[in-house]
Each structure stands twice: as C-alpha cells, then as structure tokens.
Amino acid sequence: MTPELILALRALQILVVDDFHENRVLVDVYLRGLLQGLEFAENGLVAVEKFEVGSFDVVLMDIEMPVMDGHSATRAIRKLERSLGRPRTPIIAVSASSSEDVGERSLEAGCDLHLTRPLSKSKLVEVLHELSGC
C-alpha cells in the first residue's frame, strides 16, 4: 500500500453496520491504523440514526440483520439524503450470498456495490479507495 493511499484513506469517515460482533471486529482489524474515523452500528435502525446526525464518507452495510435489514436501512439513508439535501454517500452492501439476485436487490435498494463474504483486507481497501474517490 502506497503512502499516498494510506493518507487518503485516513481522511475517511466510515460507518460499519453489522449485527455480528466478529464481523465488526474483523473490519476494525483490517482498517485499524488506516482510518481516523470508524464508527459501528449493530443494526440498520442504529445506522440510520447515526447517519442522520453524523457525517460519513462511506457506509459498509450488512444485508441480513435483525431490527432493520440492510436494504431497508439503505432506502432510509437515501431518503434522508434527499430530505436533508446531502450528497449521495457510497454504500457497500455485504452479505454471505454470492447470488446475482442478492446483488441486484442491493443495487435496487440504493447500494453502490455488493461484496460477498469472506472479505479480504486488500479487496476492502481497494473498494474503499475506488468508491471514496481517494
């Protein structure tokens, strides 16, 4: 990883939404030291609440969660962006399913990209770099 890429990623504020504690820890381990701003939400409802009052450059959104799933949370975030006049924030959907149907539903819900687990550090960093415009 180049020093320029590391500096660009450090400026990012990322909201990680996942109900599974181990997945949140894995993302934290992957990105620790690369980012200044990493915030976590354990379900879609908490994510929408944090998004409404916070400012994020990218959202990493699990699709299958209790309380509010990732598709519903993404639609709510897109609605908030429109009502608050905010620019569109890249949302990366993440799921264990590699089926085209799941990826298509994620895009229809308003996600910008769908990634399949298991996530690799290199793929995550590459996608963050591309979607954030770093």
FENHU-V614067 format. One line per field, one symbol per residue. ss: DSSP state (h for helix, s for strand, l for the rest). psi: psi as a letter, one per 20 degrees, with the letter a starting at -180 (. if undefined). burial: b if it has 9 or more other ideal C-beta (glycine too) atoms within 8 Angstrom, else e. Layout:
BEGIN
ss: ???
psi: ???
burial: ???
END
This chain:
BEGIN
ss: llhhhhhhhhllssssslllhhhhhhhhhhhlllllsssssllhhhhhhhhhhllllssssslllllllhhhhhhhhhhhhhhhlllllssssssllllhhhhhhhhhhlllssssllllhhhhhhhhhhhhll
psi: pqhggggghhiqopooopioghhgggggghipihqhooqqpirhghggghhhiaoqhqpooqgoqrfprhgghgghghgggghikqqppppoqpripjqhgggghgghijqhqpqpqqpqgggggggggghij.
burial: eeeebbebbbebbbbbbbeeeebbebbbebbeeebeebbbbbbbbbbbbbbeebebbbbbbbbebeebbbbbbbbbbbebbeeeeeeebbbbbbbeeeeeebbebbbebbbebbbeeebeeebbbebbbebbeb
END
